[in-house]
Amino acid sequence: MSISNRRAAAETVVIVIFFFSLLCVLSWHGVSRRVFALPSRIVAIQHPQEALAFWEKSKVRGRTLYLFDRLISADPLPEESGEFTTSEFSSLSDINSLCGALANDGLLPGNQDMPYGIEALNSIIRDRHFYDQWRRVKSVVPARNVRNLIRKVSRMRDSYSSLSVREKNKVTKLNRLLIESTYPLQCPQKKSFIPGENNYMTAAVRRGFVRRIYHVISDGAWPEVEKNLEQFPAVLRFDGVYRLRINEGVPVTIMRLRDIEPEHAPVLMQIDRSHWTEEQMRTISSLIASNTLPPDLVTVMAAGPNDLVTLERAL
């Protein structure tokens, strides 16, 4: 073989290797910028929000989710406190920057007993009358959810220390939202206070973890679900399943176990065990074992002692 022929053959091999590598990358990341996780894992969780945290930690993107649950939304977490923590700020200077901005507007009294810092910020976060001071110096019209909190807090008559935990959380949430809205450059935003962020499905879509949802309903709950879906003209029925779009135009298909068709790429699975019988859990495991549903991340809520073992054997 001549030198030119050998060079041409070598170039052909390089090109073939390049395109094979490219196909492997596309297969793994997907043409729609999907990001998968290795190795495959099954995790027991106590609340759906933990699934959201798990997906975030695993850095998944643009994924198909199989949701084995009764409802597509989960109950929100109990209202959290709006108090600041040092971990929310990049440095001490950022804390002092927010303190300085509040002090310049007369909303944070400075004194030697309480210098600038987290405790100084939280002293006004816990102030039940902070809104009265805030509205004297700020002309910002509060958002609707903030106005609702203002009405609830204004009806409270006890001092902050005498309030229930739930009432205290309303006070601190109100004050935190007021500060976030008027000092956006200095104040870190609490993610769980963003509208919809305490609904883990909405948050998963907004953060780019999920781009398609297959919501699988048990046979026992299907008649009621079907009856409810028939009332909404935006929900389309096709071959026994229902289709609609939710936040950001994400497509949702609502189906039963029998309607599941084979997937050709790894999927996320979130299972609320309380809605499924032992037999149905075995069916779900068989879908995994047969590679009809090939998951890389499975989160299971209310898992029984044998559920995780059964699912792990199916992987």
Secondary structure, DSSP 8 states (H G I E B T S, - for coil): --HHHHHHHHHHHHHHHHHHHHHHHHHHHTTTT-B--SS-EEEEESSHHHHHHHHHHTT-BSEEEEEESS-SS------------GGGSSSHHHHHHHHHHHHHTTSS--BTTB-SSHHHHHHHHT-TTHHHHHHHH------HHHHHHHHHHHT--S-GGGS-HHHHHHHHHHHHHHHHHH-TTTS---GGGSTTTTSHHHHHHHTTSEEEEEEEE-TTTHHHHHHHHTT-TTSEEETTEEEEE-GGG-EEEEEEGGG----SS-EEEEEEGGG--HHHHHHHHHHHHTTSS-EEEEEEES--TTHHHHHHHH-
